[in-house]
Amino acid sequence: MKKIIKTAKYLTVEVVYRLGVFSLIHFLNRKKITILTTHSIMSESTKSTWIPIRHQLAPEVLDETLGKLKAHYTFLTFEEAVKIIAGELPPVRNGLAITMDDGYENNITHGLPIFQKHGIKPILFVATGHVDEQKNFWFDL
């Protein structure tokens, strides 16, 4: 049953893609800024002191995804995105800013080299209470 559902999802996305729906949505939103969020960047095989319950974004998937996004988006720093929204900078076509939420260490150890490779400066949000107290999030216990 899972295989049938997975195949149906794949076919649906493929049909929508081939009909040009994604391209139309992309075109219609070309003057808006997209904010892409990721949480944890780490290979499933990497040894860790904790096992997160959320899916980890593998570094090679991040690398491949950023390479594909570069063809369709103008990467912005968070500061640039804010200035564009405030009208202090002129709009750009298909602006994209990336945030890394929760401040996991692997965002820096595994993600930063890939972002640097692509010339992208994401913003890292750190949950300072958890850093100060060195405790896990409730969902990572």
Secondary structure, DSSP 8 states (H G I E B T S, - for coil): -HHHHHHHHHHHHHHHHHTTHHHHHHHHTTTSEEEEEE--B--TTS--SS--SS--B-HHHHHHHHHHHTTT-EEE-HHHHHHHHHTSS---TTEEEEEE-TT-THIIIIIHHHHHHTT---EE---HHHHHHT---GGG-
